[in-house]
Amino acid sequence: MDGITEALSAARAGDREAFNTVFAAVHAELRRLARAQKRRVSPGATLSTTALVHETYLKLAHPANLGAEGRAHFFALAAKAMRHVLISSARRRGAGKRGGGVRPEAFDDVRGEPSFEPAALPLAELLAIHQSLERLEKLDARLAELVELRFFAGLTEEEVAEQRGVSSRTVRRDWQAARACLLKELTAAS
C-alpha cells in the first residue's frame, strides 16, 4: 500500500489531516489535470487553473466524497469533480447569452482518436457529452471513468493503464467500447 492509499484510508476514517496530506502530495498532478481539462473544455473560461483545483478540493474534501480507495480511484474522482465544476462554470457563463461567447467547433473526438488539442466545445455539445456520460455511467461505470480520464483529463492510454493496473491493450479495447457507446448516445440525442 502506498502513502496516498494509506492516507486516503485514514481520511475515510475521519482524519481530516490525512486528506490534506493526500491533497498536498498530488497537488502538482491535480494542477496538470486541471490545465488539461480547461484546455479541452473551456480555454476562454474565467475560472483559473488554481480556482479549478481549489473547487475540486472542496468537492472531494466533503465527507460524503471521501470514498477513494487508492491513487487511481482518487484521480478518477478528481477528474469527475473537475468536469462538474467546469460544467457548472460553463452553464453560468452561457446563461447570459446564447452560446456563452464560446465559438462553435465540430466535435468529432468521440468518433475518432482524441487529439487533446486546446479547443473549446460549444456549451450545447459539452452539456450533451456530460449527459451522455452520466447515462453511460449508469450502464458501465468503468467505461464512464475511462472517458473522464481520457477525454476530460487528457490522460494517455499508457497513463490510464498504469493508474488502473491493466495493460494498454485493455485500455484501448475499453476506449473503443466507450466511444461506441457515447457515439450511440450522442447520435440518439441529436
BASE-396019 format. One line per 3 residues: for each residue x negated, y negated, z of C-alpha. Coordinates in pm, 1 decimal, always signed. Layout:
BASE-396019
X,Y,Z  ...
***
This chain:
BASE-396019
+0.0,+0.0,+0.0  -149.4,-336.3,-98.8  -144.2,-652.0,+113.6
+150.3,-805.6,-71.9  +360.7,-491.0,-34.8  +280.7,-479.2,+338.7
+365.3,-848.7,+379.5  +693.2,-800.9,+188.5  +780.9,-514.0,+419.4
+716.1,-735.7,+722.0  +921.1,-1016.6,+563.8  +1217.2,-781.2,+516.5
+1188.0,-700.8,+886.6  +1233.7,-1071.3,+965.0  +876.1,-1201.0,+976.0
+905.4,-1541.3,+805.3  +529.2,-1598.4,+823.3  +476.4,-1277.4,+623.4
+688.1,-1416.8,+340.2  +485.5,-1737.9,+344.4  +172.1,-1522.3,+319.8
+315.2,-1346.8,+12.9  +408.8,-1676.6,-146.4  +62.0,-1822.0,-84.4
-103.0,-1509.0,-227.3  +96.3,-1517.7,-550.5  +135.4,-1894.8,-589.0
-102.2,-1922.5,-885.7  +71.1,-1633.4,-1061.3  +411.2,-1790.5,-994.7
+287.8,-2117.6,-1147.5  +179.4,-1925.6,-1459.9  +519.0,-1756.1,-1469.3
+694.2,-2093.9,-1426.6  +491.2,-2252.1,-1708.8  +578.9,-1960.4,-1938.0
+948.5,-1988.7,-1853.0  +952.1,-2364.4,-1905.5  +774.5,-2338.6,-2243.2
+1008.8,-2063.7,-2354.1  +1334.8,-2209.4,-2236.7  +1313.6,-2583.3,-2183.3
+989.4,-2768.6,-2255.2  +1171.5,-3102.9,-2259.0  +1331.4,-3049.4,-1919.2
+1267.5,-3290.4,-1637.4  +1207.8,-3002.7,-1395.6  +831.8,-2976.5,-1337.7
+640.9,-2652.6,-1300.0  +584.7,-2732.8,-933.2  +954.3,-2802.5,-880.7
+1043.4,-2475.0,-1053.1  +803.2,-2281.3,-827.1  +945.1,-2455.0,-518.7
+1305.3,-2389.5,-623.9  +1208.8,-2025.9,-681.4  +1055.6,-2012.8,-333.5
+1378.4,-2145.9,-183.4  +1583.3,-1883.7,-367.8  +1351.3,-1598.2,-273.9
+1297.3,-1708.9,+86.0  +1666.0,-1676.4,+168.2  +1708.2,-1373.2,+398.5
+1956.2,-1210.3,+158.4  +1691.8,-1217.2,-118.7  +1403.2,-1056.8,+68.9
+1461.9,-714.5,-84.3  +1137.7,-697.3,-283.9  +975.3,-360.3,-229.3
+640.4,-436.0,-388.6  +445.6,-670.2,-613.1  +620.4,-570.0,-937.6
+965.0,-596.3,-781.7  +874.7,-934.4,-630.1  +777.1,-1071.0,-972.7
+1092.3,-931.7,-1129.4  +1294.0,-1113.6,-862.4  +1087.3,-1428.8,-918.1
+1149.6,-1416.7,-1294.7  +1522.4,-1378.9,-1231.6  +1524.7,-1665.4,-979.8
+1337.8,-1890.5,-1223.9  +1580.5,-1800.6,-1500.2  +1872.3,-1901.0,-1277.5
+1704.5,-2229.2,-1177.5  +1635.9,-2311.9,-1543.7  +1992.0,-2219.3,-1649.1
+2132.0,-2445.5,-1377.2  +1898.7,-2725.3,-1480.5  +1992.0,-2683.4,-1849.1
+2361.9,-2688.3,-1762.4  +2321.2,-3010.6,-1565.1  +2113.8,-3165.6,-1844.6
+2365.5,-3059.0,-2109.5  +2672.8,-3160.2,-1913.4  +2642.1,-3525.4,-2009.8
+2642.5,-3481.5,-2383.4  +2685.1,-3207.9,-2636.4  +2365.3,-3009.2,-2668.9
+2198.3,-3188.8,-2379.0  +1949.3,-3351.8,-2613.6  +1785.6,-3020.0,-2699.1
+1708.1,-2984.5,-3067.3  +1869.0,-2680.4,-3230.6  +1639.2,-2395.2,-3324.4
+1715.2,-2049.1,-3455.6  +1690.7,-1767.5,-3205.7  +1561.3,-1450.4,-3358.8
+1318.7,-1331.9,-3091.1  +1562.3,-1067.6,-2965.6  +1578.4,-923.6,-3317.5
+1201.6,-926.0,-3372.3  +891.0,-927.5,-3162.5  +883.6,-1236.2,-2938.2
+630.5,-1498.5,-3029.9  +626.7,-1673.3,-2690.1  +552.7,-1999.3,-2865.2
+669.7,-2316.0,-2693.2  +1018.2,-2356.8,-2833.6  +1333.3,-2475.8,-2661.0
+1652.5,-2284.8,-2712.0  +1975.8,-2475.5,-2762.8  +2185.8,-2474.9,-2446.0
+2461.9,-2266.8,-2606.9  +2214.7,-1994.5,-2710.4  +2041.4,-1999.5,-2373.5
+2375.5,-1950.7,-2198.1  +2473.3,-1673.4,-2441.9  +2146.7,-1491.7,-2370.1
+2196.6,-1541.2,-1996.9  +2549.1,-1395.4,-2010.5  +2436.9,-1106.1,-2230.7
+2155.0,-1033.8,-1991.6  +2396.4,-1028.0,-1698.9  +2611.9,-772.2,-1884.5
+2302.7,-566.6,-1968.8  +2206.3,-572.0,-1601.8  +2535.6,-400.8,-1514.9
+2467.1,-132.7,-1776.3  +2094.8,-83.0,-1717.6  +1919.2,-293.7,-1454.9
+1577.2,-162.2,-1560.2  +1620.3,-287.9,-1918.6  +1753.3,-623.0,-1797.9
+1449.4,-662.2,-1573.1  +1226.1,-581.9,-1869.7  +1389.2,-858.8,-2076.7
+1333.0,-1103.6,-1791.4  +968.4,-1006.1,-1767.3  +903.0,-1003.6,-2143.2
+1126.8,-1280.1,-2275.3  +1167.8,-1520.3,-1985.7  +838.7,-1464.5,-1802.1
+639.1,-1408.6,-2122.0  +450.7,-1104.4,-1995.2  +288.0,-874.6,-2249.7
+369.2,-504.9,-2280.1  +42.1,-426.7,-2103.9  +117.1,-664.0,-1813.5
+465.2,-516.5,-1767.8  +324.3,-163.1,-1786.3  +67.7,-248.1,-1520.3
+326.3,-406.9,-1290.4  +567.8,-116.1,-1332.7  +305.5,+156.8,-1319.5
+408.4,+305.5,-1655.6  +246.4,+334.0,-1997.8  +258.7,+60.0,-2260.7
+437.3,+308.5,-2486.0  +718.3,+341.8,-2230.1  +747.9,-37.2,-2209.1
+753.3,-61.6,-2590.6  +1029.0,+201.1,-2615.7  +1232.7,+31.8,-2340.3
+1177.8,-307.1,-2507.5  +1321.9,-174.8,-2833.6  +1625.1,-38.0,-2647.0
+1673.2,-365.4,-2457.3  +1650.9,-573.5,-2775.8  +1905.2,-348.9,-2946.0
+2145.8,-384.5,-2652.0  +2104.3,-762.5,-2643.3  +2146.5,-792.3,-3019.2
+2468.8,-596.5,-2994.7  +2589.6,-818.3,-2708.3  +2492.1,-1141.6,-2884.2
+2649.2,-1030.3,-3212.5  +2973.2,-934.2,-3036.1  +2978.2,-1270.3,-2855.1
+2947.2,-1474.5,-3176.9
***
